[in-house]
Amino acid sequence: MNKSRRLAWSLCGAALAVISLALVLIILGWSTPPPQGYPPWRDQAVTLVGIVGAPILGSLIASRRPHNPYGWLWLGFGLGLALQQLAASYAAYALVVEPGSLVAPRTVSHLLDLGGPVALAFAPFLLLLFPTGRLPSGRWRLLAWVAAASGAVVLALNLLFDRPDQIGGTITAVTVSAVSMIFAAVVLSALSLVIRYRRASGVERQQLKWFALAAVLAASYIVGLLLGLDRLLGGALWNLIDTTTNMVLYAAIGVAILRHRLYDIDVVINRTLVYGSLTVMLVLIYLGGVATAQLVFRSLTGQGQQSQLAVVVSTLAIAALFNPLRRRIQHFIDRRFYRKKYDAAKTLEAYAARLRDEVDPDSLNEDLVSVVRETVQPEFVSLWLREKGG
């Protein structure tokens, strides 16, 4: 156990050291524009923040659950991402900041960049083996072997061919096919989580709920990327959203595997649904209010410039609508998705109202027993009353 813990934290320390080295190169080159085709130094630094959580998550799981391979997968995945990011920083620094100052920049960058294919090869297994570290059933062994073989092919091709002019048409076709197989394995592995959830109960179902919550946020990020929101919001802001999404994913998986506050997931989902829906509605109302107010202002004054009055009016409307909208959305979500909780709350409210009007103790006793049966649903109910002076 101690050896496993030391190994886990040693791998985490190696990954964090790689990330730190990449950050040092970014800071040293901050004042010099990066080479053509490389992301800005600022975006590279934000990306590093999004990577930090992967090896830490892996070490926490591997040190506490050493027999579960899931934590070791995250360690390998995080170390691969860290090496890939160091390769980009190393090459950019060697090209434009201080050319010739780093040893064998092309060879070193190529070797470090192999971390990317390693992380890609691990990606399907992060879904396929969650949360037990085992396959859902023996039927998934073929997918696991295909994913592993495809990852090995991609890694080997990247190791052997480091220049585009070395890659022929056949090699390119093989590479594209192997990468496509990995992405197909990722999709099928995500489907395995749905099958796991339908068969699971108790603790495992709660673990899958945590993962599902993070997966929904990640899917929202991907949908936004497909819709072109990254161009609308700007690269820096979108990169920050990407990093935040990754951190939420790490936190959710850590809670699920380590089972810390595991059963709080229903409260988290409830609040996410409420405030997510509320945010979307308020943004739409704000934009619609600004557009409408500007249109009215333009028709009355004949001026085409943006009116600060439109912004002020829309902001005041948002402030006035916040609490009423939140209560209505909470009421709708409780009624639609948490029916048992909603029915129990309504029953207790009705009983509290009867308490104010009913004076007969026997009727109150019967009502109390009925409320307990309806809300708690125990095997049996009995009511004991202490006599005066007893």
LUMZA-769235 format. One record per residue (C-alpha): residue number from 1; x, y, z. Coordinates in Angstrom, 2 decimals. Last residue first. Example, Ala and Ser with C-alpha at 12.3 -4.5 7.8 and 13.67 -1.06 7.14 Angstrom:
! LUMZA-769235
@k: 2 px: 13.67 py: -1.06 pz: 7.14;
@k: 1 px: 12.30 py: -4.50 pz: 7.80;
END
This chain:
! LUMZA-769235
@k: 390 px: -45.96 py: 11.24 pz: 33.04;
@k: 389 px: -47.31 py: 14.45 pz: 34.62;
@k: 388 px: -49.74 py: 14.87 pz: 31.78;
@k: 387 px: -49.71 py: 11.83 pz: 29.52;
@k: 386 px: -47.03 py: 11.31 pz: 26.93;
@k: 385 px: -48.32 py: 10.54 pz: 23.47;
@k: 384 px: -47.09 py: 7.59 pz: 21.38;
@k: 383 px: -47.99 py: 7.35 pz: 17.69;
@k: 382 px: -47.46 py: 4.16 pz: 15.72;
@k: 381 px: -46.53 py: 3.77 pz: 12.08;
@k: 380 px: -45.64 py: 0.68 pz: 10.07;
@k: 379 px: -43.31 py: -0.32 pz: 7.22;
@k: 378 px: -42.45 py: 3.34 pz: 6.59;
@k: 377 px: -43.62 py: 5.49 pz: 3.64;
@k: 376 px: -41.80 py: 8.70 pz: 4.65;
@k: 375 px: -44.15 py: 11.16 pz: 2.94;
@k: 374 px: -47.52 py: 9.41 pz: 2.73;
@k: 373 px: -47.26 py: 7.25 pz: 5.84;
@k: 372 px: -45.93 py: 10.16 pz: 7.91;
@k: 371 px: -48.74 py: 12.42 pz: 6.67;
@k: 370 px: -51.41 py: 9.81 pz: 7.52;
@k: 369 px: -50.01 py: 9.34 pz: 11.03;
@k: 368 px: -50.08 py: 13.11 pz: 11.56;
@k: 367 px: -53.65 py: 13.40 pz: 10.21;
@k: 366 px: -54.85 py: 10.69 pz: 12.56;
@k: 365 px: -53.23 py: 12.42 pz: 15.52;
@k: 364 px: -54.65 py: 15.77 pz: 14.47;
@k: 363 px: -58.14 py: 14.27 pz: 14.27;
@k: 362 px: -57.77 py: 12.82 pz: 17.75;
@k: 361 px: -56.47 py: 16.11 pz: 19.14;
@k: 360 px: -59.53 py: 18.11 pz: 17.90;
@k: 359 px: -58.51 py: 21.75 pz: 17.44;
@k: 358 px: -58.01 py: 21.93 pz: 13.66;
@k: 357 px: -57.55 py: 25.34 pz: 12.03;
@k: 356 px: -53.85 py: 26.19 pz: 12.30;
@k: 355 px: -52.79 py: 22.55 pz: 12.26;
@k: 354 px: -54.73 py: 22.08 pz: 9.01;
@k: 353 px: -52.40 py: 24.56 pz: 7.25;
@k: 352 px: -49.33 py: 22.70 pz: 8.53;
@k: 351 px: -50.83 py: 19.45 pz: 7.19;
@k: 350 px: -51.33 py: 21.01 pz: 3.74;
@k: 349 px: -47.74 py: 22.29 pz: 3.71;
@k: 348 px: -46.47 py: 18.86 pz: 4.75;
@k: 347 px: -48.40 py: 17.19 pz: 1.92;
@k: 346 px: -47.11 py: 19.74 pz: -0.61;
@k: 345 px: -43.52 py: 19.13 pz: 0.50;
@k: 344 px: -44.00 py: 15.36 pz: 0.20;
@k: 343 px: -45.49 py: 15.72 pz: -3.28;
@k: 342 px: -42.54 py: 17.85 pz: -4.42;
@k: 341 px: -39.97 py: 15.44 pz: -2.95;
@k: 340 px: -41.69 py: 12.53 pz: -4.68;
@k: 339 px: -41.98 py: 14.48 pz: -7.93;
@k: 338 px: -38.36 py: 15.51 pz: -8.15;
@k: 337 px: -37.98 py: 15.90 pz: -11.93;
@k: 336 px: -41.17 py: 17.65 pz: -13.09;
@k: 335 px: -42.66 py: 19.08 pz: -9.88;
@k: 334 px: -39.31 py: 20.02 pz: -8.38;
@k: 333 px: -38.17 py: 21.45 pz: -11.71;
@k: 332 px: -41.35 py: 23.54 pz: -12.12;
@k: 331 px: -41.29 py: 24.91 pz: -8.57;
@k: 330 px: -37.59 py: 25.77 pz: -8.80;
@k: 329 px: -38.22 py: 27.53 pz: -12.13;
@k: 328 px: -41.09 py: 29.52 pz: -10.63;
@k: 327 px: -39.10 py: 30.45 pz: -7.54;
@k: 326 px: -36.08 py: 31.52 pz: -9.61;
@k: 325 px: -38.24 py: 33.57 pz: -11.94;
@k: 324 px: -39.85 py: 35.45 pz: -9.06;
@k: 323 px: -36.41 py: 36.02 pz: -7.42;
@k: 322 px: -34.57 py: 37.32 pz: -10.48;
@k: 321 px: -37.35 py: 39.33 pz: -12.18;
@k: 320 px: -36.76 py: 42.67 pz: -10.42;
@k: 319 px: -32.97 py: 42.55 pz: -10.87;
@k: 318 px: -33.36 py: 41.59 pz: -14.53;
@k: 317 px: -35.79 py: 44.47 pz: -15.09;
@k: 316 px: -33.38 py: 46.91 pz: -13.45;
@k: 315 px: -30.61 py: 45.73 pz: -15.80;
@k: 314 px: -32.87 py: 46.09 pz: -18.84;
@k: 313 px: -33.81 py: 49.65 pz: -17.87;
@k: 312 px: -30.16 py: 50.61 pz: -17.29;
@k: 311 px: -29.03 py: 49.11 pz: -20.61;
@k: 310 px: -31.78 py: 50.85 pz: -22.55;
@k: 309 px: -31.03 py: 54.16 pz: -20.78;
@k: 308 px: -27.41 py: 53.88 pz: -21.88;
@k: 307 px: -28.70 py: 54.27 pz: -25.42;
@k: 306 px: -26.64 py: 52.92 pz: -28.27;
@k: 305 px: -26.37 py: 55.33 pz: -31.19;
@k: 304 px: -29.02 py: 55.59 pz: -33.90;
@k: 303 px: -30.86 py: 58.73 pz: -32.80;
@k: 302 px: -34.35 py: 59.41 pz: -34.12;
@k: 301 px: -35.56 py: 60.33 pz: -30.65;
@k: 300 px: -38.80 py: 58.37 pz: -30.31;
@k: 299 px: -38.12 py: 55.62 pz: -32.84;
@k: 298 px: -34.52 py: 55.22 pz: -31.64;
@k: 297 px: -35.59 py: 55.01 pz: -27.98;
@k: 296 px: -38.19 py: 52.37 pz: -28.79;
@k: 295 px: -35.68 py: 50.33 pz: -30.77;
@k: 294 px: -33.07 py: 50.78 pz: -28.06;
@k: 293 px: -35.54 py: 49.58 pz: -25.44;
@k: 292 px: -36.43 py: 46.53 pz: -27.52;
@k: 291 px: -32.81 py: 45.55 pz: -28.18;
@k: 290 px: -31.81 py: 46.05 pz: -24.54;
@k: 289 px: -34.85 py: 44.13 pz: -23.30;
@k: 288 px: -34.26 py: 41.24 pz: -25.70;
@k: 287 px: -30.64 py: 41.00 pz: -24.63;
@k: 286 px: -31.59 py: 41.13 pz: -20.97;
@k: 285 px: -34.51 py: 38.73 pz: -21.32;
@k: 284 px: -32.32 py: 36.23 pz: -23.18;
@k: 283 px: -29.59 py: 36.55 pz: -20.55;
@k: 282 px: -32.15 py: 36.20 pz: -17.75;
@k: 281 px: -33.63 py: 33.06 pz: -19.31;
@k: 280 px: -30.23 py: 31.41 pz: -19.80;
@k: 279 px: -29.13 py: 32.25 pz: -16.26;
@k: 278 px: -32.37 py: 30.96 pz: -14.73;
@k: 277 px: -32.12 py: 27.69 pz: -16.63;
@k: 276 px: -28.58 py: 27.16 pz: -15.34;
@k: 275 px: -29.59 py: 28.36 pz: -11.88;
@k: 274 px: -32.42 py: 25.86 pz: -11.52;
@k: 273 px: -30.89 py: 22.91 pz: -13.35;
@k: 272 px: -27.56 py: 23.30 pz: -11.56;
@k: 271 px: -29.29 py: 23.70 pz: -8.19;
@k: 270 px: -31.24 py: 20.47 pz: -8.68;
@k: 269 px: -28.20 py: 18.62 pz: -9.99;
@k: 268 px: -26.15 py: 19.71 pz: -6.97;
@k: 267 px: -28.94 py: 18.72 pz: -4.54;
@k: 266 px: -29.26 py: 15.32 pz: -6.21;
@k: 265 px: -25.49 py: 14.89 pz: -6.14;
@k: 264 px: -25.22 py: 15.39 pz: -2.37;
@k: 263 px: -25.25 py: 11.60 pz: -1.97;
@k: 262 px: -21.56 py: 11.26 pz: -2.71;
@k: 261 px: -20.36 py: 13.72 pz: -0.09;
@k: 260 px: -16.90 py: 12.14 pz: -0.52;
@k: 259 px: -17.28 py: 8.83 pz: -2.36;
@k: 258 px: -13.60 py: 8.71 pz: -3.41;
@k: 257 px: -14.60 py: 7.64 pz: -6.93;
@k: 256 px: -17.61 py: 9.94 pz: -7.33;
@k: 255 px: -16.17 py: 12.96 pz: -5.52;
@k: 254 px: -12.96 py: 12.75 pz: -7.56;
@k: 253 px: -14.92 py: 12.29 pz: -10.79;
@k: 252 px: -16.98 py: 15.42 pz: -10.09;
@k: 251 px: -13.92 py: 17.49 pz: -9.14;
@k: 250 px: -11.96 py: 16.46 pz: -12.23;
@k: 249 px: -14.91 py: 17.25 pz: -14.51;
@k: 248 px: -15.46 py: 20.63 pz: -12.86;
@k: 247 px: -11.77 py: 21.44 pz: -13.42;
@k: 246 px: -12.04 py: 20.47 pz: -17.09;
@k: 245 px: -15.07 py: 22.69 pz: -17.61;
@k: 244 px: -13.26 py: 25.61 pz: -15.97;
@k: 243 px: -10.29 py: 25.13 pz: -18.31;
@k: 242 px: -12.53 py: 25.11 pz: -21.38;
@k: 241 px: -14.35 py: 28.21 pz: -20.16;
@k: 240 px: -10.97 py: 29.96 pz: -19.76;
@k: 239 px: -10.04 py: 28.95 pz: -23.30;
@k: 238 px: -13.33 py: 30.42 pz: -24.48;
@k: 237 px: -12.55 py: 33.71 pz: -22.75;
@k: 236 px: -9.08 py: 33.91 pz: -24.33;
@k: 235 px: -10.17 py: 32.81 pz: -27.80;
@k: 234 px: -12.96 py: 35.33 pz: -28.18;
@k: 233 px: -16.62 py: 35.15 pz: -27.20;
@k: 232 px: -18.03 py: 35.03 pz: -30.75;
@k: 231 px: -15.17 py: 33.00 pz: -32.22;
@k: 230 px: -15.39 py: 30.42 pz: -29.41;
@k: 229 px: -19.17 py: 30.47 pz: -29.72;
@k: 228 px: -18.85 py: 28.90 pz: -33.17;
@k: 227 px: -21.85 py: 26.59 pz: -32.91;
@k: 226 px: -19.58 py: 23.53 pz: -32.91;
@k: 225 px: -17.59 py: 24.97 pz: -29.98;
@k: 224 px: -20.80 py: 25.71 pz: -28.09;
@k: 223 px: -21.90 py: 22.12 pz: -28.64;
@k: 222 px: -18.52 py: 20.91 pz: -27.31;
@k: 221 px: -18.84 py: 23.09 pz: -24.18;
@k: 220 px: -22.38 py: 21.87 pz: -23.59;
@k: 219 px: -21.10 py: 18.30 pz: -23.90;
@k: 218 px: -18.50 py: 19.02 pz: -21.21;
@k: 217 px: -21.19 py: 20.42 pz: -18.91;
@k: 216 px: -23.40 py: 17.39 pz: -19.55;
@k: 215 px: -20.44 py: 15.08 pz: -18.91;
@k: 214 px: -19.79 py: 16.73 pz: -15.54;
@k: 213 px: -23.36 py: 16.00 pz: -14.43;
@k: 212 px: -23.18 py: 12.48 pz: -15.87;
@k: 211 px: -20.03 py: 11.74 pz: -13.86;
@k: 210 px: -21.73 py: 12.74 pz: -10.64;
@k: 209 px: -24.80 py: 10.70 pz: -11.57;
@k: 208 px: -22.58 py: 7.70 pz: -12.33;
@k: 207 px: -21.25 py: 7.76 pz: -8.78;
@k: 206 px: -24.80 py: 7.93 pz: -7.39;
@k: 205 px: -25.72 py: 4.88 pz: -9.47;
@k: 204 px: -22.65 py: 3.04 pz: -8.18;
@k: 203 px: -23.59 py: 3.78 pz: -4.56;
@k: 202 px: -27.11 py: 2.36 pz: -4.74;
@k: 201 px: -28.15 py: 0.80 pz: -8.01;
@k: 200 px: -26.62 py: 0.09 pz: -11.39;
@k: 199 px: -28.08 py: -1.71 pz: -14.40;
@k: 198 px: -29.50 py: 1.34 pz: -16.17;
@k: 197 px: -26.48 py: 3.39 pz: -15.14;
@k: 196 px: -24.01 py: 0.86 pz: -16.54;
@k: 195 px: -25.83 py: 0.87 pz: -19.89;
@k: 194 px: -25.61 py: 4.67 pz: -20.03;
@k: 193 px: -21.93 py: 4.50 pz: -19.06;
@k: 192 px: -21.32 py: 1.99 pz: -21.87;
@k: 191 px: -22.65 py: 4.56 pz: -24.34;
@k: 190 px: -19.78 py: 6.87 pz: -23.36;
@k: 189 px: -17.43 py: 4.00 pz: -24.17;
@k: 188 px: -19.09 py: 3.71 pz: -27.59;
@k: 187 px: -18.38 py: 7.38 pz: -28.28;
@k: 186 px: -14.79 py: 7.13 pz: -27.04;
@k: 185 px: -14.26 py: 3.95 pz: -29.10;
@k: 184 px: -15.41 py: 5.82 pz: -32.22;
@k: 183 px: -12.86 py: 8.53 pz: -31.38;
@k: 182 px: -10.16 py: 5.87 pz: -31.06;
@k: 181 px: -11.19 py: 4.21 pz: -34.33;
@k: 180 px: -11.03 py: 7.55 pz: -36.12;
@k: 179 px: -7.48 py: 8.06 pz: -34.80;
@k: 178 px: -6.48 py: 4.65 pz: -36.15;
@k: 177 px: -8.09 py: 5.29 pz: -39.55;
@k: 176 px: -6.47 py: 8.72 pz: -39.88;
@k: 175 px: -3.08 py: 7.26 pz: -39.04;
@k: 174 px: -3.48 py: 4.36 pz: -41.46;
@k: 173 px: -4.53 py: 6.73 pz: -44.25;
@k: 172 px: -1.55 py: 8.99 pz: -43.54;
@k: 171 px: 0.81 py: 6.02 pz: -43.62;
@k: 170 px: -0.58 py: 4.94 pz: -46.99;
@k: 169 px: -0.32 py: 8.44 pz: -48.46;
@k: 168 px: 3.27 py: 8.90 pz: -47.42;
@k: 167 px: 4.60 py: 10.53 pz: -44.28;
@k: 166 px: 8.24 py: 11.57 pz: -44.38;
@k: 165 px: 7.45 py: 14.99 pz: -45.84;
@k: 164 px: 5.25 py: 15.74 pz: -42.80;
@k: 163 px: 8.18 py: 15.27 pz: -40.40;
@k: 162 px: 8.21 py: 13.29 pz: -37.12;
@k: 161 px: 7.54 py: 9.83 pz: -38.47;
@k: 160 px: 8.63 py: 6.90 pz: -36.31;
@k: 159 px: 7.35 py: 8.02 pz: -32.90;
@k: 158 px: 4.11 py: 9.48 pz: -34.26;
@k: 157 px: 3.47 py: 6.25 pz: -36.17;
@k: 156 px: 4.13 py: 4.15 pz: -33.07;
@k: 155 px: 1.83 py: 6.23 pz: -30.86;
@k: 154 px: -1.01 py: 6.14 pz: -33.39;
@k: 153 px: -0.63 py: 2.37 pz: -33.81;
@k: 152 px: -0.55 py: 1.79 pz: -30.03;
@k: 151 px: -3.69 py: 3.88 pz: -29.58;
@k: 150 px: -5.48 py: 1.89 pz: -32.28;
@k: 149 px: -4.45 py: -1.39 pz: -30.62;
@k: 148 px: -5.70 py: -0.22 pz: -27.20;
@k: 147 px: -9.02 py: 1.02 pz: -28.61;
@k: 146 px: -9.55 py: -2.20 pz: -30.56;
@k: 145 px: -8.67 py: -4.32 pz: -27.50;
@k: 144 px: -11.08 py: -2.37 pz: -25.27;
@k: 143 px: -13.85 py: -2.57 pz: -27.88;
@k: 142 px: -13.40 py: -6.35 pz: -28.12;
@k: 141 px: -13.46 py: -6.67 pz: -24.33;
@k: 140 px: -16.83 py: -4.92 pz: -24.07;
@k: 139 px: -18.86 py: -8.13 pz: -24.25;
@k: 138 px: -17.14 py: -9.37 pz: -21.10;
@k: 137 px: -19.16 py: -6.93 pz: -19.01;
@k: 136 px: -19.14 py: -3.32 pz: -17.81;
@k: 135 px: -15.33 py: -3.41 pz: -18.02;
@k: 134 px: -13.47 py: -2.97 pz: -14.75;
@k: 133 px: -11.92 py: 0.04 pz: -13.02;
@k: 132 px: -15.04 py: 0.32 pz: -10.85;
@k: 131 px: -16.12 py: 3.86 pz: -11.79;
@k: 130 px: -15.58 py: 4.26 pz: -14.74;
@k: 129 px: -13.69 py: 1.70 pz: -16.84;
@k: 128 px: -15.11 py: 2.55 pz: -20.30;
@k: 127 px: -15.11 py: 6.31 pz: -19.82;
@k: 126 px: -11.49 py: 6.89 pz: -18.81;
@k: 125 px: -10.70 py: 3.87 pz: -21.00;
@k: 124 px: -11.67 py: 5.74 pz: -24.18;
@k: 123 px: -9.21 py: 8.61 pz: -23.35;
@k: 122 px: -6.10 py: 6.51 pz: -22.61;
@k: 121 px: -5.00 py: 6.32 pz: -26.26;
@k: 120 px: -5.49 py: 10.07 pz: -26.68;
@k: 119 px: -3.33 py: 10.75 pz: -23.62;
@k: 118 px: -0.55 py: 8.58 pz: -25.08;
@k: 117 px: -0.97 py: 10.21 pz: -28.52;
@k: 116 px: -0.46 py: 13.65 pz: -26.89;
@k: 115 px: 2.46 py: 12.58 pz: -24.71;
@k: 114 px: 4.35 py: 11.82 pz: -27.91;
@k: 113 px: 4.87 py: 15.60 pz: -28.15;
@k: 112 px: 7.72 py: 15.30 pz: -25.67;
@k: 111 px: 9.68 py: 13.17 pz: -28.13;
@k: 110 px: 9.07 py: 15.57 pz: -31.01;
@k: 109 px: 9.86 py: 18.60 pz: -28.89;
@k: 108 px: 13.15 py: 17.02 pz: -27.80;
@k: 107 px: 14.12 py: 16.17 pz: -31.38;
@k: 106 px: 13.29 py: 19.61 pz: -32.80;
@k: 105 px: 14.70 py: 21.60 pz: -29.89;
@k: 104 px: 18.01 py: 19.74 pz: -29.80;
@k: 103 px: 19.26 py: 21.48 pz: -26.62;
@k: 102 px: 17.81 py: 24.89 pz: -25.84;
@k: 101 px: 19.58 py: 28.23 pz: -26.27;
@k: 100 px: 19.90 py: 27.97 pz: -30.05;
@k: 99 px: 17.10 py: 30.44 pz: -30.75;
@k: 98 px: 16.28 py: 32.52 pz: -27.68;
@k: 97 px: 12.67 py: 33.73 pz: -27.77;
@k: 96 px: 11.55 py: 32.86 pz: -31.31;
@k: 95 px: 12.14 py: 29.22 pz: -32.24;
@k: 94 px: 13.48 py: 27.68 pz: -29.02;
@k: 93 px: 10.71 py: 29.25 pz: -26.93;
@k: 92 px: 8.00 py: 28.05 pz: -29.30;
@k: 91 px: 9.45 py: 24.53 pz: -29.44;
@k: 90 px: 9.73 py: 24.20 pz: -25.65;
@k: 89 px: 6.26 py: 25.67 pz: -25.05;
@k: 88 px: 4.65 py: 23.27 pz: -27.54;
@k: 87 px: 6.57 py: 20.26 pz: -26.21;
@k: 86 px: 5.74 py: 21.24 pz: -22.63;
@k: 85 px: 2.05 py: 21.09 pz: -23.55;
@k: 84 px: 2.43 py: 17.58 pz: -24.94;
@k: 83 px: 4.37 py: 16.46 pz: -21.86;
@k: 82 px: 1.65 py: 17.79 pz: -19.54;
@k: 81 px: -1.10 py: 16.11 pz: -21.58;
@k: 80 px: 0.71 py: 12.77 pz: -21.37;
@k: 79 px: 1.29 py: 13.14 pz: -17.62;
@k: 78 px: -2.40 py: 13.86 pz: -17.09;
@k: 77 px: -3.51 py: 10.81 pz: -19.08;
@k: 76 px: -1.00 py: 8.54 pz: -17.37;
@k: 75 px: -2.12 py: 9.72 pz: -13.93;
@k: 74 px: -5.76 py: 9.49 pz: -14.95;
@k: 73 px: -5.27 py: 5.90 pz: -16.03;
@k: 72 px: -3.48 py: 5.14 pz: -12.74;
@k: 71 px: -6.59 py: 6.33 pz: -10.88;
@k: 70 px: -8.85 py: 4.05 pz: -12.90;
@k: 69 px: -6.69 py: 1.00 pz: -12.33;
@k: 68 px: -8.51 py: 0.28 pz: -9.03;
@k: 67 px: -6.15 py: -1.77 pz: -6.89;
@k: 66 px: -4.42 py: 1.35 pz: -5.57;
@k: 65 px: -7.68 py: 2.90 pz: -4.30;
@k: 64 px: -6.41 py: 5.55 pz: -1.86;
@k: 63 px: -3.08 py: 6.36 pz: -3.53;
@k: 62 px: -4.44 py: 5.69 pz: -7.03;
@k: 61 px: -7.51 py: 7.90 pz: -6.53;
@k: 60 px: -5.67 py: 10.89 pz: -5.10;
@k: 59 px: -2.80 py: 10.43 pz: -7.56;
@k: 58 px: -5.13 py: 10.38 pz: -10.55;
@k: 57 px: -7.00 py: 13.50 pz: -9.44;
@k: 56 px: -3.71 py: 15.34 pz: -8.94;
@k: 55 px: -2.49 py: 14.13 pz: -12.33;
@k: 54 px: -5.65 py: 15.45 pz: -14.06;
@k: 53 px: -6.16 py: 18.66 pz: -12.06;
@k: 52 px: -3.04 py: 20.40 pz: -13.38;
@k: 51 px: -4.15 py: 20.14 pz: -17.03;
@k: 50 px: -6.72 py: 22.97 pz: -16.91;
@k: 49 px: -4.15 py: 25.29 pz: -15.34;
@k: 48 px: -1.74 py: 24.43 pz: -18.15;
@k: 47 px: -4.37 py: 25.48 pz: -20.68;
@k: 46 px: -4.53 py: 28.91 pz: -19.03;
@k: 45 px: -0.76 py: 29.29 pz: -19.49;
@k: 44 px: -0.93 py: 28.27 pz: -23.15;
@k: 43 px: -3.74 py: 30.78 pz: -23.70;
@k: 42 px: -1.60 py: 33.58 pz: -22.25;
@k: 41 px: 1.41 py: 32.57 pz: -24.32;
@k: 40 px: -0.63 py: 32.98 pz: -27.49;
@k: 39 px: -1.40 py: 29.80 pz: -29.47;
@k: 38 px: 1.24 py: 28.63 pz: -32.00;
@k: 37 px: 0.57 py: 28.85 pz: -35.76;
@k: 36 px: 3.12 py: 31.59 pz: -36.42;
@k: 35 px: 5.75 py: 31.65 pz: -33.69;
@k: 34 px: 5.01 py: 33.17 pz: -30.27;
@k: 33 px: 5.18 py: 36.96 pz: -29.79;
@k: 32 px: 7.99 py: 37.89 pz: -27.37;
@k: 31 px: 7.15 py: 39.53 pz: -24.03;
@k: 30 px: 5.83 py: 36.31 pz: -22.52;
@k: 29 px: 8.82 py: 34.18 pz: -23.55;
@k: 28 px: 10.29 py: 33.79 pz: -20.07;
@k: 27 px: 6.82 py: 33.33 pz: -18.57;
@k: 26 px: 5.90 py: 30.62 pz: -21.08;
@k: 25 px: 9.20 py: 28.81 pz: -20.53;
@k: 24 px: 8.62 py: 28.84 pz: -16.77;
@k: 23 px: 5.06 py: 27.55 pz: -17.27;
@k: 22 px: 6.33 py: 24.61 pz: -19.32;
@k: 21 px: 8.79 py: 23.78 pz: -16.54;
@k: 20 px: 5.99 py: 23.94 pz: -13.98;
@k: 19 px: 3.83 py: 21.60 pz: -16.06;
@k: 18 px: 6.69 py: 19.10 pz: -16.32;
@k: 17 px: 7.26 py: 19.34 pz: -12.56;
@k: 16 px: 3.52 py: 18.81 pz: -11.97;
@k: 15 px: 3.65 py: 15.64 pz: -14.07;
@k: 14 px: 6.71 py: 14.34 pz: -12.22;
@k: 13 px: 5.09 py: 15.14 pz: -8.86;
@k: 12 px: 1.97 py: 13.23 pz: -9.87;
@k: 11 px: 4.11 py: 10.27 pz: -10.89;
@k: 10 px: 5.85 py: 10.41 pz: -7.52;
@k: 9 px: 2.49 py: 10.76 pz: -5.75;
@k: 8 px: 1.22 py: 7.55 pz: -7.30;
@k: 7 px: 4.49 py: 5.68 pz: -6.75;
@k: 6 px: 4.59 py: 6.67 pz: -3.09;
@k: 5 px: 0.99 py: 5.57 pz: -2.57;
@k: 4 px: 1.57 py: 2.28 pz: -4.36;
@k: 3 px: 4.68 py: 1.62 pz: -2.27;
@k: 2 px: 2.78 py: 2.44 pz: 0.93;
@k: 1 px: 0.00 py: 0.00 pz: 0.00;
END
